[in-house]
């Protein structure tokens, strides 16, 4: 065989050998790549399942807390108009306000917790949709509180631990029953919308076969028109609350204690007046004066209590000291013939404030009539305890 042909056959065999080697290398590489992809996919699937399961456990806790808040708020809306008349600080108005405040605080916390469950993100848009439901409930609850506060002239209680102001918050501006019904019905529609979104989320989770088992909502159960937090019932609750005897604003300012400086030389001088809010009384001078030691001035300490159910702003406390000597007695010096002064305070329902009135000049050997009073709102039905009078004798 010619040498040239042998060389051509040898070159062809070497070419096929190289081709087979390349094919083997590519085959091994392909198997390795496919195996890696399968392994990564398996690991990714495990990670995704773990993430979804972990999110589901935490989201379920938030959803259950939200349901508890919704049930409590629904009960408050049902029972609020039927609460019995009671005295502060456990008045029906205080119970309603505190219940609303707790619901606002709880739903705000639940919305914050829902937003803080990620990262890592669960499958699909579960987190965003769940957080949106919690935020909608929080905003609707805040709207509901504002509507009722405006209807009843209430204001949120101070948050424990928050910076306090020397002046309590004034009651919310009033609204008519019709305005309140519209606003409360609007809050109810937001609750209904949040429940619609929640049910859609639960259906989405089931359709996607995600390991997220959320509890059913109790905020606005079917039939919606009978649900206490639905738009129909909430709108009707406005009229029921406005006509409830226990929720009608009650004004009752009382002087509950009064002290003198210098104090009386014997027991029986001014002190606790009446029995607080349960038995307010006004004191008038008796036949014998309250005897004080020699002094150039008399200072009055007075405690005023708001026994009513609304915050009272700009309460005026007056003191008047006038000479009360028998006829024919030489008058005291001009600058020691008494005087008058006043202070203004703001009192939340059920609260008290202790004031020290400016001292007034007196002279020994004379009698003075001390009158301390609280200027009450025009619609305060019971004036008992709003004025206190004492006949003082300054030892000469």
C-alpha positions in Angstrom: 0.0 0.0 0.0 1.3 3.4 -0.9 2.8 5.3 2.0 0.6 8.4 1.4 -2.6 6.3 1.8 -1.4 4.8 5.1 -0.7 8.3 6.4 -4.2 9.5 5.4 -5.8 6.5 7.2 -3.7 7.1 10.3 -4.7 10.8 10.4 -8.4 9.9 10.0 -8.2 7.5 12.9 -6.6 10.2 15.1 -9.3 12.6 14.2 -12.1 10.2 15.2 -10.3 9.5 18.4 -10.1 13.2 19.3 -13.8 13.5 18.4 -14.8 10.6 20.7 -12.7 12.2 23.5 -14.5 15.5 23.1 -17.9 13.8 23.0 -17.1 12.0 26.2 -15.9 15.2 27.9 -19.0 17.0 26.8 -21.2 14.2 28.0 -19.6 14.1 31.4 -19.8 17.9 31.7 -23.5 17.8 30.7 -24.3 15.2 33.3 -22.4 17.2 35.9 -24.3 20.4 35.0 -27.7 18.8 34.9 -26.9 17.1 38.3 -25.9 20.5 39.7 -29.0 22.1 38.5 -31.2 19.4 39.9 -29.4 19.6 43.2 -29.7 23.5 43.3 -33.4 23.2 42.4 -33.9 20.7 45.2 -32.1 22.8 47.7 -33.9 25.9 46.5 -37.2 24.1 46.9 -36.4 23.1 50.4 -35.4 26.7 51.2 -38.6 28.0 49.7 -40.7 25.5 51.6 -38.9 26.4 54.9 -39.4 30.1 54.3 -43.1 29.7 53.5 -43.6 27.5 56.6 -41.8 29.9 58.9 -43.7 32.9 57.5 -47.0 31.0 57.9 -46.3 30.3 61.6 -45.5 34.0 62.4 -48.3 35.4 60.2 -50.8 33.0 61.9 -49.9 34.5 65.3 -50.6 38.0 64.0 -53.8 36.9 62.3 -55.1 35.3 65.6 -54.2 38.4 67.6 -56.0 40.5 65.0 -59.1 38.3 65.3 -59.0 38.7 69.1 -58.9 42.5 68.7 -61.8 42.4 66.2 -63.9 40.3 68.5 -63.3 42.6 71.4 -64.1 45.7 69.3 -67.3 44.1 67.9 -68.4 43.3 71.5 -67.7 46.9 72.5 -69.8 48.2 69.6 -72.6 45.9 70.7 -72.6 46.6 74.4 -71.5 50.3 74.4 -75.0 51.8 73.9 -76.4 49.5 76.7 -73.8 50.2 79.3 -75.2 51.2 82.7 -74.8 54.6 84.2 -71.9 54.6 86.6 -69.6 57.1 88.3 -66.1 58.0 87.3 -63.5 56.7 86.9 -65.5 53.6 85.8 -68.1 55.5 83.7 -69.5 54.1 80.6 -67.8 56.8 78.5 -64.5 55.8 80.0 -65.1 52.2 79.2 -65.9 53.0 75.6 -62.9 55.3 75.2 -60.5 52.9 76.8 -61.8 50.1 74.6 -61.4 52.2 71.5 -57.9 53.2 72.6 -56.9 49.6 73.1 -58.2 48.6 69.7 -56.3 51.4 68.0 -53.1 50.5 69.8 -53.5 46.7 69.1 -54.3 47.0 65.4 -51.4 49.5 64.9 -49.1 47.0 66.6 -50.4 44.1 64.4 -49.8 46.1 61.2 -46.2 46.8 62.4 -45.7 43.1 63.2 -47.0 42.0 59.8 -44.7 44.4 58.0 -41.8 43.1 60.1 -42.2 39.4 59.1 -40.0 39.9 56.1 -37.3 39.3 54.8 -37.0 36.6 53.8 -40.0 36.9 51.5 -42.5 34.0 51.2 -43.8 32.8 47.8 -45.8 35.1 45.6 -47.2 38.3 47.1 -48.4 36.8 50.3 -46.5 39.2 52.6 -47.6 42.4 50.8 -51.2 41.3 50.7 -51.2 40.2 54.4 -49.6 43.4 55.5 -52.1 45.5 53.6 -55.0 43.8 55.4 -53.5 44.5 58.8 -52.8 48.2 57.8 -56.4 48.6 56.5 -57.8 47.3 59.8 -55.6 49.6 61.8 -56.6 52.7 59.7 -60.3 51.8 59.9 -60.1 51.3 63.7 -58.5 54.7 64.1 -61.2 56.3 61.9 -63.9 54.6 64.0 -62.4 56.0 67.2 -62.2 59.5 65.8 -65.9 59.3 64.7 -67.1 58.2 68.1 -64.9 60.7 69.9 -66.4 63.5 67.8 -69.9 62.2 68.4 -69.6 61.9 72.2 -67.1 64.7 72.8 -64.3 62.4 74.0 -60.6 62.2 73.6 -58.0 59.4 73.6 -56.4 58.6 76.9 -52.7 59.4 77.3 -50.4 56.6 76.2 -48.6 55.0 79.2 -44.9 55.9 79.1 -45.4 58.6 76.5 -44.3 62.2 77.2 -47.1 63.9 79.1 -48.5 67.4 78.8 -49.4 69.6 81.7 -52.7 70.2 79.9 -55.0 67.2 79.1 -56.2 66.9 75.6 -59.4 68.8 74.9 -62.5 66.8 73.8 -62.8 66.2 70.1 -65.0 68.7 68.2 -68.6 67.6 68.1 -70.5 66.1 65.2 -74.1 65.4 64.5 -75.6 61.9 64.6 -76.0 62.0 60.9 -72.3 62.9 60.4 -71.2 60.2 62.8 -73.4 57.6 61.1 -71.8 58.4 57.8 -68.2 58.3 59.2 -68.8 55.1 61.2 -70.4 53.4 58.2 -67.4 54.4 56.1 -65.1 52.7 58.7 -67.4 49.6 58.5 -66.9 49.5 54.7 -63.1 49.6 55.3 -63.4 46.6 57.6 -65.5 44.8 55.0 -62.9 45.6 52.3 -60.1 44.3 54.5 -62.0 41.1 55.1 -62.6 40.7 51.3 -58.9 41.1 50.7 -58.1 38.6 53.5 -60.4 36.0 52.0 -58.9 36.5 48.6 -55.5 36.0 50.1 -56.5 32.7 51.8 -58.0 31.5 48.5 -54.7 32.5 46.7 -52.7 30.5 49.2 -54.8 27.4 48.7 -54.7 27.7 44.9 -51.0 27.9 44.9 -50.7 25.0 47.4 -48.5 27.1 49.7 -47.8 25.8 53.2 -49.5 28.8 54.7 -52.7 28.0 56.8 -54.2 31.3 57.9 -57.2 31.3 60.3 -60.6 32.6 59.1 -61.5 36.2 59.9 -64.0 37.1 62.6 -64.0 40.9 61.9 -67.0 41.0 59.6 -68.6 37.5 59.5 -71.6 36.7 57.3 -74.2 37.9 57.1 -72.4 41.2 56.7 -75.4 43.3 57.3 -75.7 41.9 60.9 -72.0 42.1 61.8 -71.3 44.6 64.5 -68.3 45.9 62.6 -70.1 46.0 59.2 -71.1 49.3 57.6 -74.8 48.8 58.3 -74.6 48.1 62.0 -71.9 50.6 62.7 -73.9 53.4 61.0 -76.9 52.5 63.2 -74.7 52.4 66.3 -74.2 56.2 66.1 -77.8 56.9 67.0 -77.8 54.3 69.7 -74.7 55.8 71.3 -75.9 59.4 71.1 -79.2 58.5 72.9 -77.6 56.3 75.6 -78.1 57.8 79.1 -74.8 56.4 80.2 -72.9 58.0 77.3 -74.4 61.5 77.6 -71.7 64.0 78.7 -72.0 64.8 82.4 -70.4 67.9 83.9 -69.6 67.8 87.6 -66.7 69.8 89.2 -66.3 69.5 92.9 -64.0 71.0 95.6 -63.0 67.9 97.4 -60.4 69.3 99.9 -59.3 72.6 101.3 -56.5 73.6 103.6 -55.2 76.8 105.2 -51.7 78.1 105.9 -51.2 78.8 108.7 -53.4 75.8 109.9 -56.1 76.2 112.4 -55.0 76.2 116.1 -57.5 73.4 116.9 -58.9 70.5 115.1 -62.1 71.0 113.1 -60.6 73.3 110.5 -60.9 72.9 106.8 -59.9 69.5 105.3 -61.6 66.8 103.3 -64.9 68.2 102.1 -67.8 65.8 101.7 -67.1 62.2 100.4 -65.6 63.0 97.0 -67.7 62.4 93.9 -70.2 60.1 95.7 -71.4 62.7 98.2 -70.2 66.3 97.2 -71.1 68.9 99.8 -70.7 72.7 100.1 -69.6 74.0 103.6 -71.0 77.2 105.0 -69.7 79.1 108.2 -71.0 77.8 111.5 -71.6 79.8 114.6 -67.9 79.5 115.7 -65.1 80.7 113.5 -62.0 78.7 112.6 -59.2 80.2 114.7 -55.8 80.8 113.1 -52.6 81.8 114.8 -51.2 85.3 114.4 -50.3 85.7 110.7 -49.8 88.4 108.2 -51.1 86.4 105.3 -53.5 83.5 104.7 -52.8 81.0 101.9 -55.4 78.5 100.7 -54.7 75.0 99.3 -57.6 73.6 97.3 -58.2 70.3 95.5 -60.6 70.3 92.6 -61.9 67.0 91.2 -63.7 66.4 87.9 -66.4 64.0 88.8 -68.0 64.4 85.3 -67.4 62.3 82.2 -65.8 64.9 80.0 -62.6 66.8 80.0 -63.1 70.4 81.4 -60.9 73.1 79.9 -60.2 76.5 81.4 -61.8 75.7 84.7 -61.7 78.9 86.9 -61.1 78.5 90.6 -61.9 81.7 92.6 -60.9 82.8 96.1 -62.4 85.8 97.9 -61.4 87.0 101.4 -63.6 89.8 103.0 -63.6 91.4 106.4 -66.5 90.0 108.5 -66.1 91.9 111.8 -69.2 92.8 113.9 -70.6 96.2 113.4 -68.7 98.9 115.2 -65.4 97.2 115.1 -62.5 99.3 113.9 -61.5 98.1 110.4 -58.1 96.6 109.8 -55.4 98.4 107.7 -56.4 99.1 104.1 -54.0 96.5 102.8 -55.4 93.9 105.1 -59.0 94.0 104.2 -59.0 90.9 102.1 -59.0 90.6 98.3 -59.7 88.1 95.5 -57.8 86.0 93.0 -58.2 83.1 90.6 -56.5 80.3 88.8 -57.4 78.3 85.6 -56.9 74.6 85.2 -57.9 71.9 82.8 -59.1 68.6 84.2 -59.6 65.2 82.5 -62.6 63.1 83.6 -61.9 61.5 87.0 -58.8 63.6 87.6 -58.0 66.0 90.5 -55.6 68.9 90.8 -54.2 70.5 93.9 -53.8 74.3 93.7 -52.1 76.8 96.0 -53.9 80.1 95.7 -52.0 83.4 96.1 -51.7 84.5 99.7 -53.9 87.3 100.9 -53.0 89.9 103.6 -54.8 89.8 106.9 -54.5 91.5 110.3 -54.7 90.0 113.8 -57.8 90.4 115.9 -60.2 90.5 112.9 -62.7 88.1 111.3 -62.7 87.2 107.6 -65.1 85.3 105.4 -63.2 83.0 103.0 -65.1 81.9 99.9 -63.6 79.4 97.5 -65.6 78.4 94.4 -65.3 76.7 91.0 -66.9 78.4 88.0 -68.9 75.4 86.6 -70.3 74.9 83.1 -73.8 76.2 82.5 -75.1 72.6 82.0 -73.8 71.2 85.3 -76.9 70.0 86.9 -75.6 69.5 90.5 -73.9 72.5 92.1 -73.1 70.7 95.3 -69.5 70.9 96.3 -68.7 73.8 94.0 -68.4 76.4 96.8 -66.8 76.3 100.2 -67.0 79.1 102.8 -65.3 79.5 106.2 -65.3 82.2 108.8 -61.7 82.8 109.9 -60.5 84.5 113.1 -57.0 85.8 113.1 -55.5 85.7 116.6 -54.3 89.2 117.5 
